[in-house]
Amino acid sequence: MLADLRDAVRQLRKAPGVTATAVMTLMLGIGATTSIFTLVHQVMLKSLPVTKPEELWKIGDKVRCCNWGGYTQGDDGDFSLFSWEAYRHFRSQTPEFVDLAALQAGNAPLGVRKSGSGAPAETRNGEFVSGNFFRTFGVQPWIGRLMTDEDDVEGAPPVAVMSYRIWSEKYASDPSVVGAAYQINGHSFTIIGVAAPGFYGAKLAGWGMPDFWLPLTAELVIDGETARLKRPNANFLDLIGRVRPGVNPKTLEAKLKVEFHDWLAGHVPDMEPGEKQLWTQQTVRFVPGGSGIEVMRDQYEDGLNLLLIAAGCVLLVACANLANLMLTRGLKDRVQTSIRVALGASRARLMRGVLVESILLSVIGGLLGIAVAYAGTKVMVSLAFSGGSQSNYVPLQAAPSWPILLFALAVSMLTGILFGIAPAWITSHADPADALRGLGRSVGAGRAWTQKTLVIAQIAVSVVLLSVAALLGKSLRNLEHQDFGFETKDRYIASINPMLGNYRPEQLEPMFRQINERLLQIPGMRMVAPALYAPMTGDSWNNSIRVAGQPEPGAKEDTGAGFVRVMPGFFDAIGARTVLGRSISENDTSTTRPIAVVNQAFVKRFFKDQNPIGQHFGAGNIKYSGTYEIVGVVNDVRYMTYEYKKPVRPMYWLPEAQTVHFDNPAYQSGEIWSHYLYNIVLWAPGSQPELEKQVRNAIAGVDPNLVLYEVEPYSRIVSADFQQQRLIASLTTLFGLLGLVLAVVGLFGVLSYMVERRTGEIGVRMALGADRACVVAMVLAGALRQVCVGLAIGIPLAIGAGRLMTVHLFGVQPGDPAMLTVATLLLGLAALLASAIPAWRAACVEPMSALRAE
């Protein structure tokens, strides 16, 4: 084997051009595949960095965020979010758990500063967790101590645990942090410890990774009367537990279902009419929890699978190139190989030599591919998650780990073996008589069938990649340029968080009026409109609707509608049209009747052919059906950043100045919470180079403690909603172009080899009267046949691939003729260019020189 290795190195050094081409080809193919596998491993295959993750199990098999009110959940009744009361019920009734922990499904925005400091509060992400959270995962403190059950009881001194990342990056690894008092959302908390390095929590998400962990009971301190902790139907917790050895998960799942039904049965009197019909159908699932709450996997799984398939196709094209290069080498050296056979070399010896050479090339390409994968993964993470700000921190590591290195090694070895077998087999069947006959004189055009087959396969795969890339590109354009129902030109969104300022509800509306007045004084500012959420900024609130004069809807009837609270001028500020009635005005105050503006989808869903103006509706319960009077209808404005294939859902808007008092604590809590507006829409035509600075100064003039996150162009915010689609489209396009280049290289190599082998034949043809045009036509015809066969195979495959990825397409059909035409023309043009040089070389053959060489 060492002799074979030395011989392979010598052979590669003798042909630097072929070696460089093969290594570069494999580097790109293996690098692309390894980079995607790195993300797949990090997002979909990696376990939590905790003690014995295989012992962790999760109650609930869905990933949901962030609140789900009521005693029913989802169309299938599959509960995945739970209330604090339900969590305590499971924990007390299930001794099969060593520990059962709860963690907030979303995140808690925090304003943090050291007690006694006059500096503005810094924005951080928090997460409410149960007192046994760290114990359940077997996490140790880096310094200080971690939370215990004694910290998670009402009346306990407020404490918090800091993440190692935020401690090292933002607090300079200062050990005095532990034991120090910090103001968190205006309340004094003691930092009791720093979690171990590498521990990022129990969920992997592209947003809101926790900087601080707080006890669940601290929600009563932070959120006050809007806290969800005491409401049994306020579901906002994910549950993960460590199961005792020997416990059968199926048996435990059955027990959990019984326990859950027992808990629901105790709340039947509190249920809404529809819930009373459906509560017996509710259930829970019990699934492995070693990977934690897989928010990112849920979001990126389909896209990563698609990219992994695309990268695999690129690798196949690269491998076909390797096989072609090895075949070319073997066929060129057949005389030498025949002499070796004549001197006694066995077929096994010849095959082994070629395989060693092929594997050596693959391993070199794989080693270089790891560098490509490292750089590619870093680029992909930055494209996917807009890294940089702490709020967008994502714990994905681009550096190769042992699983990644083993994957790259396995791919390299497999590539070398599989795509070296055919060249090795053909080479080993050399006939000793060929050396005596003069192999170079035989035309034997049919002997290149293996090489041509590989080129045809490359072309077919390239057609699939290019067509898929074209479909995704057109889908992305359709997504970004659809009619959203509002304007983004010259608009900006200022993101704030009044929850961090300890404002009482009655202080909010006067404060927003002051903000409006200050911001309107900025030169060039045309309109200002605070809102709970602006369209497509990431959220809206949701309620089930009850209409006055209409009976209680069926239990499974879709009565959902989103709602947002806004200040006057909001619809003009976002460029929405009032199609009927009026919009919210300054006359809608706390002393006037509660009103609402709805969209056209709301009218279509709940009033059909009726005139909605003057009609009344309410949220949740039939007794509240007369709460709001409809005064206007606006065009359908798309709010949510998903389900783009579905029509805009019903929406209604309420004035910030009006408050309704409910006798139900859950409804009253939501009413209070909805007055804390998080977005300010700014309409400022023209160039605004220092807008953010001016906005910060204006808001600081109202209250220096009011937290302003950032001021961003509205168009950039909307564009960011399509970050995942843009990443998939960009990488698929890159893979398509890479596959095209590799296919062209393969075609060029085969044609060049054909011209070299047929030099004597071409000389004879030209001596007998063939002109250069005929020779060029002969070479181009050979290329055209391969391209046409490749297209004939590739186009049906491309249509099939489009049908398999319809979930990623918007406004484009899988077999879109325009996209297939683009892919075909691009491939045809590239093939023509690849054929031009070999055809020109063939046409330049001098008949006498060719005959003398022969």
C-alpha positions in Angstrom: 0.0 0.0 0.0 2.9 2.4 0.8 4.3 1.6 -2.7 0.9 2.3 -4.2 0.8 5.6 -2.3 4.2 6.6 -3.5 3.3 5.7 -7.0 0.0 7.7 -6.8 1.9 10.8 -5.5 4.4 10.4 -8.4 1.6 10.1 -11.0 -0.3 13.1 -9.6 2.9 15.2 -9.7 3.5 14.2 -13.3 0.0 15.7 -14.2 -0.4 18.9 -12.2 -3.2 20.2 -14.4 -5.3 17.1 -14.0 -4.5 16.9 -10.3 -5.4 20.6 -9.6 -8.6 20.2 -11.5 -9.6 17.1 -9.6 -8.7 18.6 -6.2 -10.5 21.8 -6.9 -13.6 20.0 -8.1 -13.7 17.8 -5.0 -12.9 20.6 -2.7 -15.9 22.5 -3.9 -18.2 19.5 -3.9 -17.1 18.1 -0.5 -16.9 21.6 1.0 -20.5 22.5 -0.1 -21.9 19.2 1.3 -19.9 19.5 4.5 -21.0 23.1 5.2 -24.6 22.2 4.9 -24.1 19.1 7.0 -22.5 21.3 9.6 -25.7 23.3 9.9 -27.8 20.1 9.8 -25.8 18.7 12.6 -26.0 21.9 14.7 -29.7 22.5 14.1 -31.2 19.0 13.8 -28.9 16.4 15.2 -27.0 17.9 18.1 -28.1 17.2 21.7 -28.2 19.8 24.5 -24.8 20.4 26.1 -26.0 19.0 29.4 -25.5 15.8 31.5 -26.9 12.6 30.0 -29.3 14.3 27.4 -30.7 10.9 26.4 -32.5 10.7 29.8 -34.5 13.9 29.0 -38.1 13.7 27.7 -40.5 16.5 26.7 -44.2 16.7 27.4 -45.8 17.9 24.1 -44.4 17.2 20.6 -45.1 20.6 19.0 -43.0 23.7 19.0 -45.3 26.7 19.9 -44.6 30.3 20.8 -45.3 32.0 22.9 -48.8 32.1 24.6 -51.8 29.9 24.1 -54.9 30.8 26.2 -57.7 28.4 27.1 -58.2 24.7 27.9 -58.0 23.5 24.3 -55.0 23.7 22.0 -54.9 23.2 18.2 -57.2 21.5 15.8 -55.9 18.1 16.9 -56.1 18.8 20.6 -52.4 18.2 21.0 -51.2 20.2 24.0 -47.6 21.4 23.9 -47.8 24.6 26.1 -48.9 24.4 29.7 -49.9 26.7 32.5 -48.0 26.9 35.8 -50.8 25.1 37.6 -50.8 22.3 35.1 -47.0 22.0 35.4 -47.2 21.7 39.2 -49.9 19.1 38.8 -47.7 17.0 36.6 -44.7 17.5 38.9 -46.6 16.4 42.0 -48.4 13.4 40.5 -45.5 11.9 38.5 -42.8 10.3 40.6 -41.4 8.6 37.5 -39.5 11.9 36.9 -36.3 12.5 38.7 -37.0 16.2 38.0 -39.6 17.9 35.8 -38.6 21.5 34.8 -40.6 24.3 33.1 -39.3 27.1 31.0 -40.9 30.0 29.3 -41.8 29.3 25.6 -40.9 32.8 24.5 -38.6 35.3 26.1 -38.9 38.2 28.5 -37.5 41.5 27.3 -35.4 43.0 30.1 -34.0 46.4 30.9 -30.9 45.9 33.1 -28.6 48.2 34.9 -26.6 48.0 38.1 -28.4 49.4 41.2 -27.3 52.9 41.9 -26.1 53.5 38.4 -27.3 56.5 36.5 -26.6 54.9 33.1 -29.5 54.0 30.8 -30.9 50.4 31.2 -29.3 48.0 28.7 -31.7 45.6 26.8 -31.3 42.0 27.6 -33.2 38.8 26.9 -34.6 36.9 29.9 -36.3 33.6 30.4 -38.6 32.5 33.3 -37.7 29.0 34.5 -38.6 26.7 37.4 -36.4 26.5 40.4 -35.2 23.0 39.5 -34.3 24.0 35.9 -30.5 23.8 36.3 -30.7 20.7 38.5 -32.8 18.9 35.9 -30.2 19.5 33.2 -27.2 18.7 35.4 -25.7 22.1 34.8 -23.0 23.4 37.2 -22.3 27.1 38.0 -19.1 28.7 36.7 -19.1 31.1 39.6 -21.6 31.6 42.4 -24.5 29.3 42.6 -27.5 28.4 40.4 -31.2 28.6 41.1 -33.0 26.2 43.5 -36.6 25.4 44.4 -36.3 27.8 47.4 -35.7 30.7 45.0 -38.9 29.9 43.0 -41.5 30.6 45.7 -43.7 33.7 46.1 -42.1 36.2 48.5 -38.6 34.9 48.0 -35.9 37.5 47.4 -35.7 38.2 43.6 -32.7 36.5 42.1 -31.3 35.9 38.6 -28.6 33.7 37.0 -26.5 35.2 34.2 -25.3 33.3 31.1 -21.6 32.8 30.7 -21.6 34.5 27.3 -23.2 37.7 28.5 -21.0 37.7 31.6 -17.8 37.4 29.5 -18.8 39.7 26.6 -20.8 42.4 28.2 -19.6 42.4 31.8 -15.9 41.6 31.1 -15.9 38.4 33.3 -16.1 40.6 36.4 -16.5 38.2 39.4 -18.0 41.1 41.5 -21.2 40.7 39.4 -22.1 37.7 41.6 -23.9 39.0 44.7 -24.4 42.5 43.2 -27.9 44.0 43.0 -29.2 45.0 39.5 -32.3 46.8 38.5 -34.3 44.5 36.1 -37.4 46.3 34.6 -37.3 48.7 37.6 -37.1 45.9 40.3 -34.1 45.0 42.4 -32.7 41.5 41.7 -29.5 39.9 43.0 -27.3 38.0 40.6 -26.5 34.8 42.4 -24.3 33.0 39.8 -23.1 32.5 36.2 -24.0 29.3 34.3 -21.3 27.1 32.9 -19.7 28.0 29.5 -21.5 26.4 26.5 -24.9 26.2 28.2 -27.3 28.3 26.3 -30.5 27.0 27.9 -33.0 24.3 26.9 -34.0 25.6 23.5 -32.2 26.5 20.3 -33.8 29.4 18.4 -32.7 32.1 16.0 -33.9 34.9 18.4 -34.3 35.7 22.1 -31.6 33.4 23.5 -31.5 34.0 27.2 -29.0 36.3 28.8 -30.6 35.9 32.3 -32.7 33.2 33.8 -35.3 34.3 36.4 -37.5 32.1 38.7 -41.0 31.6 37.4 -42.5 33.3 40.4 -40.5 36.4 39.5 -43.0 36.9 36.7 -45.4 38.2 39.4 -42.8 40.9 40.2 -41.9 41.8 36.6 -45.3 41.7 35.0 -47.5 42.6 38.0 -51.2 42.4 37.3 -50.6 41.2 33.7 -48.7 38.1 35.0 -49.8 34.7 33.7 -48.6 32.6 36.6 -51.9 32.5 38.6 -54.2 31.9 35.6 -54.7 28.1 35.0 -55.6 28.6 31.4 -52.6 30.8 30.5 -50.3 28.4 28.7 -46.8 29.7 28.2 -44.5 26.9 29.5 -42.5 24.1 27.9 -42.0 21.1 30.1 -38.9 18.8 30.0 -38.1 16.2 32.6 -35.4 13.6 33.4 -37.0 10.2 33.6 -35.8 7.6 36.1 -33.9 4.6 34.8 -36.1 1.6 33.8 -39.3 3.7 33.2 -41.1 2.8 30.0 -41.8 6.0 28.0 -45.0 4.6 26.5 -46.4 3.6 29.9 -45.5 7.1 31.3 -47.2 8.8 28.3 -50.4 6.9 29.1 -50.2 8.0 32.7 -49.6 11.6 31.7 -52.7 11.6 29.5 -54.8 10.4 32.5 -53.2 13.0 34.8 -53.9 15.7 32.2 -57.5 14.7 31.8 -58.0 14.6 35.5 -56.6 18.2 35.7 -58.8 19.4 32.9 -61.9 17.8 34.5 -61.3 20.0 37.6 -61.6 23.1 35.4 -64.8 22.3 33.4 -66.8 25.0 35.2 -64.3 27.6 34.1 -64.4 26.6 30.5 -66.0 28.4 27.6 -68.9 26.7 25.8 -66.7 25.5 22.9 -64.0 24.2 25.3 -66.6 22.1 27.2 -67.4 20.3 24.0 -63.7 19.6 23.1 -61.8 19.1 26.4 -62.2 15.3 26.4 -60.4 15.2 23.0 -57.3 17.0 24.4 -54.2 14.9 24.7 -50.5 15.1 25.4 -47.5 13.4 23.7 -44.3 12.3 25.3 -41.2 12.6 23.1 -37.4 12.5 23.6 -36.1 15.9 24.8 -32.4 15.5 24.5 -32.3 18.2 21.9 -34.4 20.5 24.0 -37.1 22.8 22.5 -36.2 22.6 18.8 -37.5 26.0 17.7 -34.8 26.4 15.0 -35.2 22.8 13.8 -39.0 23.4 13.4 -38.2 26.6 11.4 -35.3 25.4 9.2 -35.7 21.7 8.8 -37.4 21.7 5.4 -34.9 24.3 4.0 -31.9 22.5 5.3 -33.0 19.2 3.9 -33.5 20.9 0.5 -30.0 22.4 0.7 -28.5 19.1 1.7 -30.0 17.4 -1.3 -28.8 20.3 -3.6 -25.2 20.1 -2.1 -25.3 16.3 -2.6 -26.2 16.9 -6.3 -23.1 19.2 -6.6 -21.0 16.5 -5.0 -22.3 13.9 -7.5 -21.4 16.2 -10.3 -17.9 16.7 -8.8 -17.5 12.9 -8.4 -18.5 12.4 -12.0 -15.7 14.8 -12.9 -13.3 12.8 -10.8 -14.3 9.6 -12.5 -14.0 11.3 -15.9 -10.5 12.5 -15.1 -9.4 9.1 -13.9 -10.9 7.5 -17.0 -9.1 10.0 -19.2 -5.8 9.2 -17.5 -6.4 5.5 -17.7 -7.3 5.5 -21.4 -4.3 7.8 -22.3 -2.0 5.3 -20.5 -3.5 2.1 -21.8 -0.3 1.3 -23.8 1.7 1.7 -20.6 -0.9 -0.4 -18.7 -0.8 -3.1 -21.4 3.0 -3.3 -21.0 2.5 -3.7 -17.3 0.1 -6.6 -17.9 2.5 -8.1 -20.3 5.2 -8.0 -17.7 3.0 -9.8 -15.2 1.0 -7.2 -13.3 -2.3 -8.7 -12.0 -5.7 -7.0 -12.4 -6.0 -6.6 -8.6 -2.6 -4.8 -8.5 -3.7 -2.4 -11.3 -7.1 -1.7 -9.8 -5.5 -1.1 -6.4 -3.1 1.4 -7.8 -5.9 3.4 -9.5 -8.1 3.2 -6.4 -5.3 4.5 -4.2 -4.8 7.4 -6.6 -8.5 8.2 -6.6 -8.8 8.0 -2.8 -5.7 10.2 -2.4 -7.3 12.8 -4.6 -10.5 12.6 -2.6 -8.8 12.9 0.7 -6.8 16.0 -0.4 -10.0 17.5 -1.8 -11.8 16.7 1.5 -9.2 18.3 3.6 -9.4 21.5 1.6 -13.2 21.1 1.5 -13.2 21.4 5.4 -11.7 24.9 5.0 -14.4 25.7 2.4 -17.1 24.3 4.8 -15.8 26.4 7.7 -15.9 29.6 5.7 -19.2 28.7 4.0 -20.9 27.9 7.4 -19.9 31.2 8.8 -21.3 33.0 5.8 -24.6 31.0 6.0 -25.0 31.7 9.7 -24.5 35.4 9.1 -27.0 35.4 6.2 -29.6 33.4 8.1 -29.5 35.2 11.5 -28.0 38.7 10.9 -25.4 38.1 13.6 -23.9 40.9 15.6 -26.4 42.2 18.1 -26.8 40.3 21.3 -30.5 39.9 20.8 -29.8 37.9 17.7 -27.2 35.7 19.2 -27.4 32.1 17.9 -25.3 29.3 19.5 -24.2 27.7 16.2 -20.5 26.8 15.8 -19.0 27.1 12.4 -15.7 25.4 13.5 -15.4 21.8 12.5 -16.2 19.3 15.2 -15.4 15.6 15.4 -18.7 14.6 13.8 -18.1 17.1 11.0 -14.5 15.9 10.4 -15.6 12.3 10.4 -18.4 13.2 7.9 -15.9 14.9 5.6 -13.5 11.9 5.9 -16.3 9.4 5.2 -17.5 11.4 2.2 -14.0 11.7 0.8 -13.3 8.0 1.2 -16.6 7.0 -0.2 -16.1 9.3 -3.2 -12.7 8.0 -3.9 -13.8 4.4 -3.8 -17.2 4.6 -5.6 -16.0 6.8 -8.4 -12.6 5.2 -8.7 -14.0 1.7 -9.2 -15.1 2.2 -12.8 -11.8 3.7 -14.0 -9.9 1.1 -12.1 -12.0 -1.7 -13.7 -11.6 -0.4 -17.2 -7.9 0.2 -16.7 -7.3 -3.3 -15.3 -8.8 -4.9 -18.5 -6.0 -3.7 -20.7 -5.0 -6.2 -23.4 -1.2 -6.8 -23.8 -1.6 -7.0 -27.5 -2.7 -3.4 -27.6 0.8 -2.3 -26.9 2.0 -4.2 -30.0 -0.9 -3.2 -32.3 -0.4 0.5 -31.7 -3.3 1.6 -29.7 -3.1 5.2 -30.8 -4.2 4.4 -34.4 -7.5 2.8 -33.5 -10.5 5.2 -33.7 -12.8 3.2 -31.4 -15.3 6.1 -30.8 -17.6 3.7 -28.9 -14.9 3.2 -26.2 -15.7 6.6 -24.6 -19.3 5.6 -23.7 -18.5 5.6 -20.0 -17.2 9.1 -20.1 -20.1 10.3 -22.1 -22.5 8.7 -19.7 -20.9 10.6 -16.8 -21.2 13.9 -18.7 -24.9 13.2 -19.5 -25.5 12.5 -15.8 -23.7 15.8 -14.9 -25.9 17.7 -17.4 -29.1 16.1 -16.1 -28.2 16.9 -12.5 -27.2 20.5 -13.5 -30.6 21.0 -15.2 -32.3 20.0 -12.0 -30.2 22.3 -9.9 -30.6 25.3 -12.2 -34.3 24.8 -12.6 -34.8 24.5 -8.8 -32.7 27.6 -8.3 -34.8 29.5 -10.9 -38.0 28.4 -9.2 -36.8 29.5 -5.8 -35.5 32.8 -7.1 -38.8 33.6 -8.8 -40.7 32.5 -5.7 -38.6 34.8 -3.6 -39.3 37.7 -6.0 -43.0 37.0 -5.8 -42.9 36.9 -2.0 -41.1 40.2 -1.7 -43.1 42.1 -4.3 -46.6 40.9 -3.4 -49.2 43.4 -2.3 -48.9 43.6 1.5 -51.7 46.2 1.8 -49.4 48.9 3.2 -46.5 51.1 2.1 -42.8 50.8 3.3 -41.3 53.6 1.2 -40.1 56.5 3.4 -41.4 54.7 6.4 -39.4 53.7 9.5 -40.1 51.6 12.6 -38.9 52.7 16.0 -38.9 49.7 18.4 -39.5 50.5 22.1 -40.6 48.7 25.2 -42.7 50.6 27.7 -42.9 47.4 29.9 -39.3 48.1 30.9 -40.1 51.5 32.3 -42.5 50.5 35.1 -45.4 52.6 33.6 -48.8 52.2 35.0 -51.6 51.7 32.4 -53.1 55.1 32.9 -49.8 56.8 32.1 -49.3 55.2 28.7 -51.7 57.1 26.4 -50.5 60.6 27.7 -46.9 59.4 27.2 -47.5 58.3 23.6 -49.1 61.7 22.9 -46.0 63.4 24.2 -43.8 61.1 22.0 -45.9 62.0 19.0 -45.5 65.7 19.6 -41.8 65.5 20.1 -41.2 63.3 17.0 -43.3 65.5 14.8 -40.9 68.3 15.6 -38.1 66.5 13.7 -37.5 68.2 10.4 -39.0 66.2 7.5 -41.3 64.1 9.8 -44.7 63.8 8.2 -46.6 61.4 10.4 -46.0 59.5 13.6 -48.2 56.6 14.9 -47.4 54.2 17.8 -48.9 50.8 17.6 -48.9 47.5 19.6 -47.3 46.0 16.5 -46.9 47.3 12.9 -47.6 45.0 10.0 -45.0 42.3 9.5 -42.8 43.3 12.4 -43.2 39.8 13.8 -46.3 39.6 15.9 -50.0 40.4 16.5 -52.4 39.3 19.2 -55.2 36.9 18.5 -58.7 36.4 19.9 -61.8 34.3 19.0 -64.7 36.6 18.0 -68.3 36.6 19.1 -70.8 38.8 17.2 -73.7 40.5 18.8 -77.0 38.9 17.7 -75.3 35.7 16.4 -75.4 32.4 18.4 -72.4 30.8 20.0 -70.3 29.4 17.2 -69.5 25.7 16.9 -66.6 24.3 18.9 -64.5 23.7 15.8 -65.6 26.7 13.8 -62.8 29.1 13.0 -63.6 32.4 14.8 -60.0 33.6 15.2 -58.9 37.2 14.4 -55.8 39.2 15.1 -56.0 42.5 16.8 -53.7 45.4 17.4 -54.0 48.6 19.5 -53.0 51.8 17.8 -52.9 55.6 18.0 -54.8 57.9 15.7 -53.3 58.3 12.2 -51.9 54.8 12.1 -53.6 53.8 8.8 -52.4 57.0 7.1 -48.9 56.4 8.4 -48.7 52.9 6.9 -50.5 53.8 3.7 -53.6 51.6 4.3 -56.9 52.6 2.7 -60.2 53.1 4.5 -62.7 51.5 2.2 -65.8 52.0 4.4 -66.7 54.3 7.3 -63.9 56.1 9.1 -60.6 55.3 10.8 -59.6 55.8 14.5 -59.5 59.5 15.3 -58.7 61.9 18.2 -62.4 61.8 19.1 -62.2 58.2 20.2 -61.3 58.8 23.9 -61.8 57.1 27.2 -65.2 58.8 27.6 -66.7 57.7 24.2 -68.1 54.3 23.3 -65.5 51.5 22.5 -65.0 51.3 18.8 -63.0 49.2 16.4 -61.8 49.3 12.8 -61.8 46.0 10.9 -60.3 44.7 7.7 -62.2 43.3 4.7 -61.3 39.7 5.6 -63.0 40.3 9.0 -66.2 41.5 7.2 -66.1 38.6 4.8 -65.7 36.1 7.7 -68.3 37.4 10.2 -70.7 39.6 8.3 -70.8 38.2 4.8 -73.2 40.4 2.8 -74.2 42.7 5.7 -73.1 46.3 6.2 -70.6 46.0 9.1 -70.7 49.7 10.1 -72.6 49.9 13.4 -72.4 46.2 14.1 -71.0 45.0 17.5 -68.6 42.2 18.4 -66.4 41.1 21.3 -63.7 38.6 22.1 -63.8 35.1 23.6 -67.2 35.0 25.4 -70.7 35.5 24.1 -71.4 37.9 27.0 -68.8 40.3 25.6 -70.2 40.2 22.1 -71.4 43.8 22.3 -68.1 45.3 23.5 -66.9 47.1 20.3 -68.8 49.0 17.6 -67.4 48.8 14.1 -66.9 52.3 12.7 -64.7 51.6 9.7 -63.2 49.0 7.3 -59.7 49.1 5.8 -58.1 47.1 3.1 -56.6 43.7 3.9 -53.2 44.4 5.5 -50.9 41.4 5.8 -49.6 41.2 9.4 -48.0 37.8 10.0 -44.7 36.7 8.5 -45.9 33.2 7.6 -48.7 31.4 5.7 -48.2 33.6 2.7 -50.1 31.2 0.5 -53.2 31.8 2.6 -55.5 34.9 2.3 -55.0 37.7 4.9 -56.7 36.7 8.1 -59.4 38.8 9.8 -58.0 41.7 11.8 -59.3 44.5 14.0 -57.7 47.6 15.5 -58.6 49.3 18.8 -57.8 52.9 20.0 -55.0 53.2 22.6 -57.1 55.8 24.4 -60.0 53.4 25.2 -60.0 50.7 27.9 -62.7 48.1 28.6 -63.1 46.6 32.0 -63.8 42.9 32.1 -65.0 40.8 35.0 -62.8 37.9 33.9 -59.2 38.2 35.2 -57.7 36.7 32.0 -59.5 39.1 29.7 -58.6 42.0 32.0 -55.0 41.1 32.1 -54.9 41.0 28.3 -56.7 44.3 28.1 -54.0 46.0 30.3 -51.1 44.4 28.5 -52.4 45.4 25.1 -51.9 49.1 25.9 -48.1 48.7 26.1 -47.2 49.7 22.4 -44.0 48.3 21.0 -43.7 50.0 17.6 -43.8 53.6 16.4 -44.4 54.1 12.6 -42.5 57.1 11.3 -43.3 58.6 7.9 -40.4 60.8 6.9 -40.1 61.4 3.1 -36.7 62.2 1.7 -33.2 61.5 2.9 -33.0 61.1 6.7 -29.3 60.5 7.5 -29.5 61.1 11.3 -33.0 60.0 11.9 -32.2 57.5 14.7 -30.2 60.1 16.6 -33.0 62.6 16.4 -35.6 60.0 17.4 -33.5 59.0 20.4 -33.1 62.6 21.5 -36.9 63.2 21.2 -37.8 60.1 23.2 -35.2 60.8 25.8 -36.8 64.3 26.1 -40.0 62.5 27.1 -38.4 60.0 29.4 -34.7 59.1 29.5 -35.6 55.7 31.0 -37.8 54.7 28.0 -35.9 51.9 26.2 -35.5 52.5 22.4 -34.0 49.5 20.7 -33.5 50.8 17.1 -34.9 52.8 14.3 -34.9 50.8 11.0 -36.3 51.4 7.5 -39.6 49.6 7.2 -38.4 48.1 3.9 -35.5 46.4 5.6 -37.7 45.0 8.3 -40.0 43.5 5.7 -37.1 42.2 3.7 -35.7 40.5 6.9 -38.9 38.5 7.1 -37.8 36.6 4.0 -34.3 35.9 5.3 -34.7 32.1 5.3 -36.2 32.0 1.8 -33.4 34.3 0.6 -30.7 32.0 2.2 -32.2 28.9 0.5 -32.6 30.7 -2.9 -29.1 32.1 -2.8 -27.4 28.9 -1.8 -29.4 26.9 -4.3 -28.5 29.3 -7.0 -24.8 29.0 -5.9 -25.0 25.2 -6.0 -26.8 25.4 -9.4 -24.0 27.6 -10.9 -21.3 25.4 -9.3 -22.9 22.3 -10.8 -23.1 24.0 -14.1 -19.4 24.9 -14.0 -18.4 21.4 -13.0 -20.6 19.9 -15.8 -19.0 22.2 -18.3 -15.6 21.2 -17.1 -16.6 17.6 -17.6 -17.9 18.2 -21.1 -14.7 20.1 -22.0 -12.5 17.3 -20.7 -14.4 14.6 -22.7 -14.3 16.6 -25.9 -10.7 17.5 -25.5 -9.8 13.9 -24.9 -11.9 12.9 -27.9 -10.1 15.4 -30.2 -6.7 14.2 -28.9 -7.6 10.5 -29.5 -9.0 11.2 -32.9 -6.2 13.4 -34.2 -5.1 10.9 -36.7 -8.6 10.3 -37.9 -9.2 14.1 -38.2 -5.9 14.4 -40.2 -7.1 11.6 -42.6 -10.5 13.3 -43.0 -8.9 16.7 -43.8 -6.4 15.0 -46.2 -9.4 13.5 -48.0 -11.1 16.9 -48.4 -12.9 17.7 -45.2 -12.8 21.4 -44.4 -12.5 23.0 -41.0 -16.3 23.7 -40.8 -17.0 20.0 -41.2 -14.5 19.1 -38.4 -16.0 21.8 -36.1 -19.5 20.5 -36.9 -18.4 16.9 -36.1 -17.1 17.9 -32.6 -20.1 20.2 -31.9 -22.5 17.4 -33.0 -20.9 15.0 -30.5 -21.3 17.6 -27.7 -24.9 18.4 -28.8 -25.9 14.7 -28.6 -24.7 14.5 -25.0 -26.4 17.8 -24.0 -29.7 16.7 -25.6 -29.7 13.4 -23.9 -28.8 15.1 -20.6 -31.7 17.6 -21.1 -34.1 14.8 -22.0 -33.3 13.1 -18.7 -33.0 16.2 -16.6 -36.1 18.2 -17.6 -38.6 15.5 -16.3 -36.4 15.1 -13.2 -36.5 18.9 -12.7 -40.3 18.9 -12.9 -40.5 16.1 -10.4 -38.1 18.0 -8.1 -40.3 21.1 -8.3 -43.4 19.1 -7.2 -41.5 17.7 -4.2 -40.6 21.3 -3.1 -43.9 23.0 -3.5 -43.9 23.9 0.2 -41.0 26.4 -0.7 -42.8 27.9 -3.7 -45.0 31.0 -3.9 -46.8 32.1 -7.0 -44.9 29.7 -9.3 -45.7 26.3 -10.6 -43.2 23.3 -10.3 -43.1 22.9 -14.0 -42.9 26.6 -14.9 -41.9 26.6 -18.6 -40.1 29.9 -18.3 -37.9 28.6 -15.5 -37.1 25.4 -17.4 -36.3 27.5 -20.5 -34.0 29.7 -18.5 -32.2 26.6 -17.1 -32.0 24.9 -20.5 -30.7 28.0 -22.3 -28.1 28.7 -19.6 -26.9 25.1 -19.8 -26.9 25.1 -23.6 -24.9 28.3 -23.8 -22.4 27.0 -21.3 -22.1 23.7 -23.2 -21.5 25.6 -26.4 -18.7 27.6 -24.8 -17.2 24.4 -23.4 -17.3 22.8 -26.9 -15.8 25.8 -28.7 -12.2 25.3 -27.7 -12.0 21.5 -28.4 -13.8 22.2 -31.8 -11.3 24.9 -32.7 -8.4 22.7 -31.8 -9.8 20.0 -34.0 -10.2 22.4 -36.9 -6.6 23.5 -36.5 -5.1 20.0 -37.0 -2.6 20.0 -39.8 -3.2 16.8 -41.9 0.6 16.1 -42.5 1.5 16.6 -38.9 -1.3 14.3 -37.8 -0.2 11.6 -40.3 3.5 11.9 -39.3 2.6 11.5 -35.6 0.5 8.5 -36.5 
